């Protein structure tokens, strides 16, 4: 996965902290193997950025598959709901698998 620039990650983290100073989530943990106590921080900004990146990659993949199969434009494809795009992709992939199995 291509990482976003550090400046972008820092800006998102700063924006989240500015919007909700309570957004920092920490867990008191204990290692089950050695019994050492430590604090684990949930990095919500990184999780958000990873999810956004995954969704962007998924959308690009769907556009590629649907444009290749049906000749639709990117604008036409992205104007569909995510569920509808996913269903079309499922149909294409199922047809490809069925064709490969014959």
ABEGO torsion letter per residue (X at the ends): XBBBBAAAAAAAAAAAAAABAAABBBBBBBBAAAGBBBBBBBBAAAAAAAAAAAAAAAAAAAAAAAAAAAGBBAAAAAABBAAAAAAAAAAAAAAAAAAAAX
